Amino acid sequence: MTALDIIPEVTYPPTDLWSDEPPLESDLHLQQIIILLSCLELLWRERSDYYASGNLTIYYNAEQLKKRDFCGPDFFVVLDTEKRPRKSWVVWGEQGKYPDVIVEIISDSTANIDRNNKKILYQNTFRTPNYFWFDPNSLELQGFRLIEGQYQAISPNDRGYLWSEQLGLYLGIFDRKLRYFTADGQLVPTPQEAELEQRQAKEQALLEKEQALLEKERERQAKEKLAQKLRELGIDPDTI
């Protein structure tokens, strides 16, 4: 046996890693992440080829593990992957896939990191095609598209919405929250809003049915009254 016949044992980092993120800074951050997650899950309820999560650690190399230099975007989406529960996103255990879309909910304490350090990381290491940040207090919304390896600012449309070609949706502000909008500008509802819309639609349909029945009864009564009047005049209404 020669040295060439000896295959060195390769040790891979573990893939079954728990997320190790600090608590969210405020209720606004939590509410915003829930909105982004729940709206997308409702809209894509027939799809199983994506993974979306929030405040979850992304492990992307062994050196990061040693330094405990963890990175957990507030919200991210990975396309063309299996939709299933995960403890964290481990890049080397996910066929090398990084997020296709990242959204950071910025605050005074994280703004500098989100606008600089993380932007560089997502551009140069993650190569994430779409990166957005949103400030729930000032309502600042900024988006970037990766073009030839560099982030270029996404120009807003006439409503101030930013297009994500990865999601096939606009991101914009509605009622002081970051929301999705369809290509034709329709607001993507939350599960609660969708349920309310369905309930109101059913109530409206029932009301219209009741009104139609009431109108039909009025017409019947009017015809009966006319027939009675004709009979009083000695006229058979069936001959008319």
URJO-V634550 format. One record per backbone hydrogen bond with DSSP energy under -1.0 kcal/mol. NH is the residue of the N-H (numbers start at 0). CO is the residue of the C=O. E is the energy in kcal/mol with one decimal. If there is no record, write none. Layout:
NH,CO,E  NH,CO,E
This chain:
4,1,-1.0  16,14,-1.5  18,86,-1.2  29,25,-1.8  30,26,-3.1  31,27,-2.2  32,28,-2.3  33,29,-2.4  34,30,-2.1  35,31,-2.3  36,32,-2.5  37,33,-3.0  38,34,-2.3  39,35,-1.4  40,36,-2.5  41,37,-2.1  42,38,-2.5  43,39,-2.8  44,41,-1.2  46,43,-2.0  50,77,-2.5  52,75,-2.0  54,72,-1.2  57,70,-3.2  58,88,-2.8  64,60,-1.2  65,61,-1.9  66,62,-2.3  68,63,-1.9  69,67,-1.4  74,102,-1.4  75,52,-2.3  76,100,-2.4  77,50,-3.0  79,48,-1.4  80,48,-1.0  82,47,-1.4  88,56,-2.6  90,58,-2.9  92,89,-1.4  93,90,-1.7  95,90,-2.0  96,93,-1.6  99,76,-2.7  100,76,-1.7  101,129,-1.9  102,74,-2.9  103,131,-2.3  105,133,-1.8  110,106,-2.1  113,109,-3.0  114,110,-2.5  115,111,-1.3  117,112,-3.1  119,115,-2.5  120,116,-2.3  121,117,-3.1  122,118,-1.7  123,119,-3.2  124,120,-2.1  125,120,-2.3  127,121,-2.3  129,99,-1.7  130,143,-2.0  131,101,-2.6  132,141,-2.4  133,103,-2.5  134,139,-2.4  138,134,-2.3  141,132,-2.3  143,130,-2.6  144,151,-2.8  145,128,-2.4  146,149,-3.2  149,146,-1.6  151,144,-2.5  153,142,-2.7  156,160,-2.2  159,156,-2.0  161,170,-3.0  163,168,-2.8  167,163,-2.0  168,163,-1.4  169,180,-3.3  170,161,-2.8  171,178,-2.4  173,176,-2.7  176,173,-1.2  178,171,-3.5  180,169,-2.1  181,185,-2.8  184,181,-2.3  187,179,-2.4  193,189,-2.8  194,190,-2.3  195,191,-2.2  196,192,-2.6  197,193,-2.3  198,194,-2.4  199,195,-2.8  200,196,-2.4  201,197,-2.3  202,198,-2.5  203,199,-2.5  204,200,-2.4  205,201,-2.4  206,202,-2.4  207,203,-2.5  208,204,-2.0  209,205,-2.5  210,206,-2.6  211,207,-2.1  212,208,-2.3  213,209,-2.5  214,210,-2.5  215,211,-2.2  216,212,-2.2  217,213,-2.2  218,214,-2.3  219,215,-2.1  220,216,-2.6  221,217,-2.4  222,218,-2.3  223,219,-2.5  224,220,-2.4  225,221,-2.2  226,222,-2.7  227,223,-2.2  228,224,-2.0  229,225,-2.2  230,226,-2.1  231,227,-1.9  232,228,-1.0  233,230,-1.7  234,229,-3.1  238,235,-1.8
